[in-house]
Amino acid sequence: MSTEEFDERFDADEDVTPVLDLPAARRPGLEQRRVNVDFPAWMVEKLDREAKRLGVTRQSVIKVWIAERLGHRGGTAA
């Protein structure tokens, strides 16, 4: 299917999901990359307390706080 045909079908509210390769779909700019960061013990303890209070993981707290500091909105911070 050409991109023009795809666009026409999409614009006509036709279901285009059968022609999509959803498992291979990626959101540009939101690919995951692993980084290692060493924190002092007191900081990890405070992160863990905040994560427990919020009912989320330590990683989620870190990602949301960093995203907020960098001014990023939208996407998946956690």
C-alpha distance (Angstrom), angle and dihedral (degrees) to the residues before:
residue distance angle dihedral
M1 . . .
S2 3.78 . .
T3 3.79 121.7 .
E4 3.79 88.7 -115.1
E5 3.80 91.8 55.1
F6 3.80 90.7 45.4
D7 3.82 90.7 51.5
E8 3.80 91.9 47.8
R9 3.80 92.5 50.8
F10 3.80 91.6 45.6
D11 3.81 92.0 48.7
A12 3.82 89.1 49.5
D13 3.84 88.8 56.6
E14 3.81 91.9 -113.1
D15 3.80 118.3 153.4
V16 3.82 105.3 -100.7
T17 3.81 96.5 170.9
P18 3.84 94.3 100.0
V19 3.81 89.7 66.5
L20 3.81 95.1 47.3
D21 3.79 124.1 94.9
L22 3.81 94.2 -140.5
P23 3.83 97.5 176.2
A24 3.81 88.7 58.0
A25 3.82 94.4 45.8
R26 3.80 115.9 120.5
R27 3.79 132.8 -174.0
P28 3.80 107.6 -131.5
G29 3.77 113.1 -122.2
L30 3.80 93.3 15.0
E31 3.79 99.3 80.4
Q32 3.78 111.9 131.8
R33 3.81 121.0 -111.6
R34 3.77 122.5 -177.4
V35 3.80 119.7 -129.7
N36 3.78 129.9 177.1
V37 3.78 119.6 -137.8
D38 3.79 126.2 178.9
F39 3.81 115.7 -143.4
P40 3.78 128.3 -173.7
A41 3.82 114.0 -104.5
W42 3.82 93.5 -110.1
M43 3.80 90.1 56.4
V44 3.81 93.3 50.2
E45 3.81 89.7 49.7
K46 3.81 91.6 52.2
L47 3.81 90.9 45.7
D48 3.80 89.9 51.4
R49 3.81 92.3 49.8
E50 3.80 91.1 50.2
A51 3.81 92.0 46.0
K52 3.81 90.6 50.9
R53 3.81 91.1 48.0
L54 3.81 90.5 52.1
G55 3.81 94.6 40.4
V56 3.79 93.9 -123.0
T57 3.79 137.2 106.9
R58 3.79 125.7 -84.2
Q59 3.79 88.4 -115.5
S60 3.80 90.9 56.0
V61 3.79 92.0 52.8
I62 3.80 91.7 49.5
K63 3.80 93.6 47.3
V64 3.81 94.4 47.8
W65 3.80 93.6 46.4
I66 3.79 93.0 48.2
A67 3.82 91.5 46.3
E68 3.82 89.5 51.1
R69 3.80 91.9 49.2
L70 3.81 91.3 49.3
G71 3.80 90.9 49.0
H72 3.80 95.8 -117.4
R73 3.78 117.9 154.2
G74 3.77 128.5 -175.6
G75 3.76 129.3 13.3
T76 3.84 117.9 75.6
A77 3.70 113.9 -49.3
A78 3.75 91.6 174.1
